């Protein structure tokens, strides 16, 4: 369990994950400075997504399939 957690935290750092981390930290500092709870909640959401490498739909939840399941039949007669 600890190995899996460590592997998840230390690998897979791409541009979107870095942006979420920086925005999460910046918004958290801003929320503490202004005392805004809503901005703080959003900052914690962004920071959590960066740390756990998830998105709004979960890991790879919004990906587009590589192949189409609906293929057009072009061998039939023309009507």
N, CA, C and O atoms as a Tinker XYZ file with bonds, in Angstrom:
   316  protein
     1  N      0.818000   -1.198000    0.000000    73     2
     2  CA     0.000000    0.000000    0.000000    64     1     3
     3  C      0.861000    1.262000    0.000000    63     2     4     5
     4  O      0.589000    2.207000   -0.740000    81     3
     5  N      1.896000    1.268000    0.834000    73     3     6
     6  CA     2.788000    2.425000    0.910000    64     5     7
     7  C      3.561000    2.579000   -0.401000    63     6     8     9
     8  O      3.775000    3.701000   -0.860000    81     7
     9  N      3.986000    1.455000   -1.015000    73     7    10
    10  CA     4.702000    1.524000   -2.282000    64     9    11
    11  C      3.816000    2.107000   -3.371000    63    10    12    13
    12  O      4.274000    2.913000   -4.181000    81    11
    13  N      2.548000    1.703000   -3.395000    73    11    14
    14  CA     1.617000    2.203000   -4.401000    64    13    15
    15  C      1.379000    3.694000   -4.221000    63    14    16    17
    16  O      1.352000    4.444000   -5.198000    81    15
    17  N      1.207000    4.123000   -2.988000    73    15    18
    18  CA     0.998000    5.537000   -2.711000    64    17    19
    19  C      2.224000    6.357000   -3.099000    63    18    20    21
    20  O      2.098000    7.421000   -3.704000    81    19
    21  N      3.400000    5.864000   -2.755000    73    19    22
    22  CA     4.634000    6.560000   -3.093000    64    21    23
    23  C      4.812000    6.632000   -4.606000    63    22    24    25
    24  O      5.230000    7.663000   -5.134000    81    23
    25  N      4.496000    5.537000   -5.311000    73    23    26
    26  CA     4.605000    5.515000   -6.765000    64    25    27
    27  C      3.637000    6.507000   -7.401000    63    26    28    29
    28  O      3.984000    7.188000   -8.366000    81    27
    29  N      2.421000    6.588000   -6.859000    73    27    30
    30  CA     1.424000    7.518000   -7.392000    64    29    31
    31  C      1.836000    8.973000   -7.167000    63    30    32    33
    32  O      1.590000    9.825000   -8.021000    81    31
    33  N      2.451000    9.257000   -6.044000    73    31    34
    34  CA     2.850000   10.632000   -5.739000    64    33    35
    35  C      4.088000   11.081000   -6.511000    63    34    36    37
    36  O      4.217000   12.260000   -6.839000    81    35
    37  N      4.989000   10.162000   -6.802000    73    35    38
    38  CA     6.266000   10.549000   -7.380000    64    37    39
    39  C      6.364000   10.371000   -8.887000    63    38    40    41
    40  O      7.343000   10.818000   -9.485000    81    39
    41  N      5.389000    9.737000   -9.522000    73    39    42
    42  CA     5.468000    9.522000  -10.970000    64    41    43
    43  C      4.267000   10.156000  -11.663000    63    42    44    45
    44  O      3.250000   10.441000  -11.032000    81    43
    45  N      4.400000   10.371000  -12.964000    73    43    46
    46  CA     3.296000   10.866000  -13.769000    64    45    47
    47  C      3.054000   12.362000  -13.663000    63    46    48    49
    48  O      1.918000   12.811000  -13.821000    81    47
    49  N      4.088000   13.141000  -13.402000    73    47    50
    50  CA     3.912000   14.589000  -13.282000    64    49    51
    51  C      3.969000   15.221000  -14.667000    63    50    52    53
    52  O      5.050000   15.416000  -15.222000    81    51
    53  N      2.813000   15.539000  -15.217000    73    51    54
    54  CA     2.714000   16.187000  -16.517000    64    53    55
    55  C      2.288000   17.632000  -16.315000    63    54    56    57
    56  O      2.074000   18.074000  -15.186000    81    55
    57  N      2.167000   18.366000  -17.418000    73    55    58
    58  CA     1.902000   19.801000  -17.346000    64    57    59
    59  C      0.598000   20.118000  -16.618000    63    58    60    61
    60  O      0.565000   21.027000  -15.789000    81    59
    61  N     -0.464000   19.393000  -16.911000    73    59    62
    62  CA    -1.747000   19.679000  -16.262000    64    61    63
    63  C     -1.675000   19.447000  -14.756000    63    62    64    65
    64  O     -2.306000   20.172000  -13.987000    81    63
    65  N     -0.920000   18.455000  -14.335000    73    63    66
    66  CA    -0.789000   18.183000  -12.896000    64    65    67
    67  C     -0.006000   19.298000  -12.203000    63    66    68    69
    68  O     -0.349000   19.691000  -11.088000    81    67
    69  N      1.037000   19.809000  -12.852000    73    67    70
    70  CA     1.801000   20.923000  -12.287000    64    69    71
    71  C      0.946000   22.183000  -12.203000    63    70    72    73
    72  O      1.022000   22.921000  -11.221000    81    71
    73  N      0.134000   22.431000  -13.227000    73    71    74
    74  CA    -0.737000   23.617000  -13.214000    64    73    75
    75  C     -1.742000   23.527000  -12.076000    63    74    76    77
    76  O     -1.974000   24.516000  -11.382000    81    75
    77  N     -2.350000   22.345000  -11.871000    73    75    78
    78  CA    -3.288000   22.175000  -10.756000    64    77    79
    79  C     -2.605000   22.387000   -9.414000    63    78    80    81
    80  O     -3.187000   22.980000   -8.505000    81    79
    81  N     -1.366000   21.903000   -9.287000    73    79    82
    82  CA    -0.642000   22.068000   -8.028000    64    81    83
    83  C     -0.354000   23.541000   -7.745000    63    82    84    85
    84  O     -0.585000   24.020000   -6.635000    81    83
    85  N      0.153000   24.259000   -8.752000    73    83    86
    86  CA     0.491000   25.674000   -8.567000    64    85    87
    87  C     -0.769000   26.499000   -8.291000    63    86    88    89
    88  O     -0.767000   27.347000   -7.398000    81    87
    89  N     -1.846000   26.256000   -9.051000    73    87    90
    90  CA    -3.096000   26.988000   -8.814000    64    89    91
    91  C     -3.689000   26.656000   -7.449000    63    90    92    93
    92  O     -4.220000   27.535000   -6.770000    81    91
    93  N     -3.599000   25.403000   -7.050000    73    91    94
    94  CA    -4.107000   25.022000   -5.736000    64    93    95
    95  C     -3.380000   25.727000   -4.607000    63    94    96    97
    96  O     -4.001000   26.222000   -3.667000    81    95
    97  N     -2.055000   25.769000   -4.706000    73    95    98
    98  CA    -1.261000   26.445000   -3.668000    64    97    99
    99  C     -1.530000   27.950000   -3.677000    63    98   100   101
   100  O     -1.703000   28.557000   -2.621000    81    99
   101  N     -1.567000   28.553000   -4.873000    73    99   102
   102  CA    -1.800000   30.004000   -4.971000    64   101   103
   103  C     -3.182000   30.367000   -4.436000    63   102   104   105
   104  O     -3.327000   31.351000   -3.711000    81   103
   105  N     -4.198000   29.580000   -4.790000    73   103   106
   106  CA    -5.547000   29.871000   -4.296000    64   105   107
   107  C     -5.668000   29.629000   -2.793000    63   106   108   109
   108  O     -6.415000   30.331000   -2.112000    81   107
   109  N     -4.940000   28.641000   -2.272000    73   107   110
   110  CA    -4.975000   28.391000   -0.835000    64   109   111
   111  C     -4.360000   29.557000   -0.063000    63   110   112   113
   112  O     -4.882000   29.955000    0.979000    81   111
   113  N     -3.252000   30.105000   -0.569000    73   111   114
   114  CA    -2.634000   31.278000    0.064000    64   113   115
   115  C     -3.592000   32.464000    0.002000    63   114   116   117
   116  O     -3.747000   33.196000    0.979000    81   115
   117  N     -4.232000   32.651000   -1.151000    73   115   118
   118  CA    -5.192000   33.747000   -1.304000    64   117   119
   119  C     -6.387000   33.567000   -0.372000    63   118   120   121
   120  O     -6.868000   34.538000    0.213000    81   119
   121  N     -6.869000   32.335000   -0.232000    73   119   122
   122  CA    -8.021000   32.076000    0.634000    64   121   123
   123  C     -7.681000   32.346000    2.100000    63   122   124   125
   124  O     -8.507000   32.869000    2.848000    81   123
   125  N     -6.469000   31.989000    2.503000    73   123   126
   126  CA    -6.060000   32.250000    3.890000    64   125   127
   127  C     -5.918000   33.753000    4.114000    63   126   128   129
   128  O     -6.313000   34.267000    5.160000    81   127
   129  N     -5.349000   34.461000    3.125000    73   127   130
   130  CA    -5.145000   35.903000    3.271000    64   129   131
   131  C     -6.460000   36.669000    3.346000    63   130   132   133
   132  O     -6.575000   37.633000    4.103000    81   131
   133  N     -7.465000   36.242000    2.556000    73   131   134
   134  CA    -8.733000   36.966000    2.527000    64   133   135
   135  C     -9.795000   36.360000    3.433000    63   134   136   137
   136  O    -10.811000   36.999000    3.708000    81   135
   137  N     -9.573000   35.142000    3.895000    73   135   138
   138  CA   -10.553000   34.477000    4.750000    64   137   139
   139  C    -11.762000   33.960000    3.982000    63   138   140   141
   140  O    -12.842000   33.816000    4.556000    81   139
   141  N    -11.596000   33.681000    2.700000    73   139   142
   142  CA   -12.694000   33.221000    1.849000    64   141   143
   143  C    -12.759000   31.696000    1.871000    63   142   144   145
   144  O    -11.822000   31.024000    1.440000    81   143
   145  N    -13.851000   31.162000    2.367000    73   143   146
   146  CA   -14.008000   29.720000    2.516000    64   145   147
   147  C    -14.232000   29.045000    1.166000    63   146   148   149
   148  O    -13.714000   27.952000    0.938000    81   147
   149  N    -14.988000   29.667000    0.273000    73   147   150
   150  CA   -15.281000   29.070000   -1.031000    64   149   151
   151  C    -14.009000   28.926000   -1.870000    63   150   152   153
   152  O    -13.797000   27.894000   -2.507000    81   151
   153  N    -13.179000   29.941000   -1.871000    73   151   154
   154  CA   -11.912000   29.860000   -2.600000    64   153   155
   155  C    -11.015000   28.807000   -1.953000    63   154   156   157
   156  O    -10.290000   28.102000   -2.655000    81   155
   157  N    -11.055000   28.694000   -0.652000    73   155   158
   158  CA   -10.275000   27.680000    0.047000    64   157   159
   159  C    -10.715000   26.270000   -0.317000    63   158   160   161
   160  O     -9.880000   25.381000   -0.482000    81   159
   161  N    -12.018000   26.062000   -0.443000    73   159   162
   162  CA   -12.526000   24.745000   -0.830000    64   161   163
   163  C    -12.094000   24.399000   -2.252000    63   162   164   165
   164  O    -11.710000   23.262000   -2.525000    81   163
   165  N    -12.154000   25.365000   -3.149000    73   163   166
   166  CA   -11.714000   25.141000   -4.525000    64   165   167
   167  C    -10.212000   24.868000   -4.573000    63   166   168   169
   168  O     -9.755000   24.037000   -5.358000    81   167
   169  N     -9.444000   25.567000   -3.733000    73   167   170
   170  CA    -7.995000   25.353000   -3.679000    64   169   171
   171  C     -7.675000   23.950000   -3.193000    63   170   172   173
   172  O     -6.777000   23.297000   -3.726000    81   171
   173  N     -8.396000   23.484000   -2.191000    73   171   174
   174  CA    -8.172000   22.130000   -1.679000    64   173   175
   175  C     -8.547000   21.095000   -2.741000    63   174   176   177
   176  O     -7.883000   20.066000   -2.862000    81   175
   177  N     -9.599000   21.358000   -3.506000    73   175   178
   178  CA    -9.987000   20.459000   -4.594000    64   177   179
   179  C     -8.876000   20.369000   -5.638000    63   178   180   181
   180  O     -8.493000   19.269000   -6.036000    81   179
   181  N     -8.354000   21.510000   -6.084000    73   179   182
   182  CA    -7.275000   21.507000   -7.076000    64   181   183
   183  C     -6.010000   20.852000   -6.538000    63   182   184   185
   184  O     -5.356000   20.085000   -7.245000    81   183
   185  N     -5.667000   21.147000   -5.305000    73   183   186
   186  CA    -4.472000   20.565000   -4.698000    64   185   187
   187  C     -4.632000   19.053000   -4.558000    63   186   188   189
   188  O     -3.690000   18.303000   -4.811000    81   187
   189  N     -5.801000   18.613000   -4.164000    73   187   190
   190  CA    -6.067000   17.171000   -4.042000    64   189   191
   191  C     -6.005000   16.456000   -5.379000    63   190   192   193
   192  O     -5.511000   15.331000   -5.463000    81   191
   193  N     -6.505000   17.107000   -6.429000    73   191   194
   194  CA    -6.426000   16.507000   -7.758000    64   193   195
   195  C     -4.977000   16.394000   -8.221000    63   194   196   197
   196  O     -4.608000   15.413000   -8.866000    81   195
   197  N     -4.165000   17.379000   -7.898000    73   195   198
   198  CA    -2.761000   17.332000   -8.297000    64   197   199
   199  C     -2.012000   16.237000   -7.548000    63   198   200   201
   200  O     -1.208000   15.518000   -8.143000    81   199
   201  N     -2.264000   16.105000   -6.272000    73   199   202
   202  CA    -1.552000   15.116000   -5.465000    64   201   203
   203  C     -1.965000   13.693000   -5.853000    63   202   204   205
   204  O     -1.112000   12.812000   -5.954000    81   203
   205  N     -3.251000   13.461000   -6.068000    73   203   206
   206  CA    -3.726000   12.115000   -6.375000    64   205   207
   207  C     -3.751000   11.803000   -7.868000    63   206   208   209
   208  O     -4.079000   10.682000   -8.256000    81   207
   209  N     -3.408000   12.779000   -8.714000    73   207   210
   210  CA    -3.387000   12.632000  -10.173000    64   209   211
   211  C     -4.750000   12.186000  -10.713000    63   210   212   213
   212  O     -4.833000   11.244000  -11.501000    81   211
   213  N     -5.798000   12.858000  -10.289000    73   211   214
   214  CA    -7.135000   12.598000  -10.796000    64   213   215
   215  C     -7.683000   13.880000  -11.407000    63   214   216   217
   216  O     -7.167000   14.972000  -11.172000    81   215
   217  N     -8.726000   13.724000  -12.186000    73   215   218
   218  CA    -9.393000   14.870000  -12.769000    64   217   219
   219  C    -10.816000   14.939000  -12.251000    63   218   220   221
   220  O    -11.163000   14.261000  -11.283000    81   219
   221  N    -11.621000   15.736000  -12.875000    73   219   222
   222  CA   -13.008000   15.871000  -12.441000    64   221   223
   223  C    -13.803000   14.586000  -12.637000    63   222   224   225
   224  O    -14.736000   14.302000  -11.886000    81   223
   225  N    -13.425000   13.813000  -13.651000    73   223   226
   226  CA   -14.148000   12.572000  -13.963000    64   225   227
   227  C    -13.406000   11.339000  -13.482000    63   226   228   229
   228  O    -13.799000   10.225000  -13.830000    81   227
   229  N    -12.361000   11.491000  -12.705000    73   227   230
   230  CA   -11.564000   10.350000  -12.282000    64   229   231
   231  C    -10.431000   10.102000  -13.266000    63   230   232   233
   232  O    -10.318000   10.801000  -14.273000    81   231
   233  N     -9.594000    9.117000  -12.983000    73   231   234
   234  CA    -8.465000    8.871000  -13.876000    64   233   235
   235  C     -8.936000    8.360000  -15.233000    63   234   236   237
   236  O     -9.552000    7.298000  -15.321000    81   235
   237  N     -8.652000    9.103000  -16.274000    73   235   238
   238  CA    -9.007000    8.778000  -17.665000    64   237   239
   239  C    -10.507000    8.625000  -17.853000    63   238   240   241
   240  O    -10.944000    7.862000  -18.714000    81   239
   241  N    -11.293000    9.327000  -17.073000    73   239   242
   242  CA   -12.743000    9.206000  -17.174000    64   241   243
   243  C    -13.325000    9.983000  -18.342000    63   242   244   245
   244  O    -14.412000    9.653000  -18.815000    81   243
   245  N    -12.639000   10.993000  -18.812000    73   243   246
   246  CA   -13.148000   11.817000  -19.900000    64   245   247
   247  C    -12.423000   11.562000  -21.209000    63   246   248   249
   248  O    -12.488000   12.387000  -22.120000    81   247
   249  N    -11.738000   10.442000  -21.320000    73   247   250
   250  CA   -10.983000   10.194000  -22.535000    64   249   251
   251  C    -11.902000    9.771000  -23.674000    63   250   252   253
   252  O    -12.986000    9.231000  -23.455000    81   251
   253  N    -11.451000   10.026000  -24.869000    73   251   254
   254  CA   -12.195000    9.666000  -26.066000    64   253   255
   255  C    -11.704000    8.297000  -26.522000    63   254   256   257
   256  O    -10.494000    8.070000  -26.561000    81   255
   257  N    -12.605000    7.375000  -26.870000    73   255   258
   258  CA   -12.144000    6.058000  -27.307000    64   257   259
   259  C    -11.322000    6.145000  -28.591000    63   258   260   261
   260  O    -11.571000    6.995000  -29.446000    81   259
   261  N    -10.344000    5.258000  -28.712000    73   259   262
   262  CA    -9.451000    5.276000  -29.869000    64   261   263
   263  C    -10.155000    4.813000  -31.143000    63   262   264   265
   264  O     -9.850000    5.320000  -32.222000    81   263
   265  N    -11.088000    3.866000  -31.046000    73   263   266
   266  CA   -11.793000    3.369000  -32.221000    64   265   267
   267  C    -13.276000    3.648000  -32.074000    63   266   268   269
   268  O    -13.807000    3.721000  -30.966000    81   267
   269  N    -13.921000    3.799000  -33.188000    73   267   270
   270  CA   -15.356000    4.052000  -33.181000    64   269   271
   271  C    -16.100000    2.729000  -33.108000    63   270   272   273
   272  O    -15.750000    1.778000  -33.807000    81   271
   273  N    -17.122000    2.663000  -32.268000    73   271   274
   274  CA   -17.916000    1.441000  -32.157000    64   273   275
   275  C    -18.991000    1.406000  -33.217000    63   274   276   277
   276  O    -19.505000    0.334000  -33.534000    81   275
   277  N    -19.340000    2.536000  -33.767000    73   275   278
   278  CA   -20.368000    2.609000  -34.803000    64   277   279
   279  C    -19.676000    2.805000  -36.143000    63   278   280   281
   280  O    -19.168000    3.887000  -36.438000    81   279
   281  N    -19.660000    1.763000  -36.943000    73   279   282
   282  CA   -19.035000    1.870000  -38.251000    64   281   283
   283  C    -20.128000    1.929000  -39.312000    63   282   284   285
   284  O    -21.198000    1.337000  -39.172000    81   283
   285  N    -19.831000    2.636000  -40.336000    73   283   286
   286  CA   -20.783000    2.813000  -41.412000    64   285   287
   287  C    -20.612000    1.676000  -42.420000    63   286   288   289
   288  O    -19.494000    1.402000  -42.855000    81   287
   289  N    -21.692000    1.022000  -42.790000    73   287   290
   290  CA   -21.644000   -0.058000  -43.755000    64   289   291
   291  C    -21.711000    0.539000  -45.165000    63   290   292   293
   292  O    -22.742000    1.069000  -45.579000    81   291
   293  N    -20.613000    0.444000  -45.879000    73   291   294
   294  CA   -20.560000    1.012000  -47.225000    64   293   295
   295  C    -20.665000   -0.048000  -48.301000    63   294   296   297
   296  O    -20.534000    0.262000  -49.485000    81   295
   297  N    -20.901000   -1.303000  -47.913000    73   295   298
   298  CA   -20.965000   -2.375000  -48.916000    64   297   299
   299  C    -22.371000   -2.671000  -49.368000    63   298   300   301
   300  O    -22.560000   -3.445000  -50.307000    81   299
   301  N    -23.346000   -2.094000  -48.746000    73   299   302
   302  CA   -24.752000   -2.372000  -49.074000    64   301   303
   303  C    -25.198000   -1.669000  -50.338000    63   302   304   305
   304  O    -24.454000   -0.861000  -50.894000    81   303
   305  N    -26.410000   -1.968000  -50.803000    73   303   306
   306  CA   -26.922000   -1.335000  -52.006000    64   305   307
   307  C    -27.247000    0.140000  -51.778000    63   306   308   309
   308  O    -27.605000    0.542000  -50.670000    81   307
   309  N    -27.122000    0.924000  -52.814000    73   307   310
   310  CA   -27.433000    2.356000  -52.752000    64   309   311
   311  C    -28.930000    2.520000  -52.965000    63   310   312   313
   312  O    -29.482000    1.978000  -53.923000    81   311
   313  N    -29.585000    3.256000  -52.091000    73   311   314
   314  CA   -31.029000    3.446000  -52.181000    64   313   315
   315  C    -31.364000    4.799000  -52.708000    63   314   316
   316  O    -32.540000    5.133000  -52.850000    81   315
